[in-house]
Amino acid sequence: MENHKKIFSGSEITALAVKNILEENHVEYLERNDVQSAVRAGFGTSIQAVHIFVFEEDVPKVRELLTGFELADED
């Protein structure tokens, strides 16, 4: 994931909305879902358990598309 940047961390429900917007605009993304990982292992999760990453070159476009969402801080 060297060329990827985290743009969102949050709940599964909000992540679904973010993913729908990305898909509608043909933006490729990676999802890390700590909720599902924790459930399979028998543990609890934090509130911000879903993380979405996009290619670095797509970050400006994604930030514009997701205006109004609480996005991950820039590193």
N, C-alpha and C positions, 0 to 999 in steps of 0.2 A: 504494500500500500504506500510505497514511497511517493507516488505521484498523486496521492489522494489527500483531501483535506476534509476534516470533520466539519459539517455544516449544521448538524442538528443532534441534540441529545434531549430525549424526553420520553413521554409515555407512548405506549403502543398505539393508542387511539390517535394522538396528534401525529405520530410518525406515519400512519396510514394516509392522512391528509397530505403530508409533505411528499410522500412517495407518489401519490396520485398526481400532484402538480408536476413533479419531475417527469413522470411517465407521459403525461399529456404533452409535455414540451420536449420529449425525446432526449432527456438528459439521463445518461447512465449513472448509476449509483451503486454503492455497496452498503449493505445493512448488517450491523452487528446487534443481535437481539439477546441481551443478557437475561431477559425475562424467561425466554424459552430454555436457555442454558441452565438457569437456576432451578426452574421447575423440574427439569430432567435430573438434576443432581439432588433435589430435595431441599433446596435453600430458598430463602426469601430474596427479594430484589429491592433496589432503590427505585425512587420515582423516575429518575432519568436513566432508564435501563435500555433504551433503544437508541442506537447511534447510526447516523447516516453520513456517508462519505461520498464526495464527488471528485472528479479529476480537478486538479488545481486550476487548469485553464477555464473550467466551467464556473468557478466560484463567483465572479462578478455577475454572470447571467442568473445564477441560482439565487444570489442575494436579492436581485431585483424581482425575481419571480415570487420569492417567499417573503416579500414585504408584509409585515404584520405578525409574522411568526417570530418567536424568540429563538434566534439562531445561536450556534456555538460561538464562543469568543474566538477572535483571530489569534493565532499563536505568534 
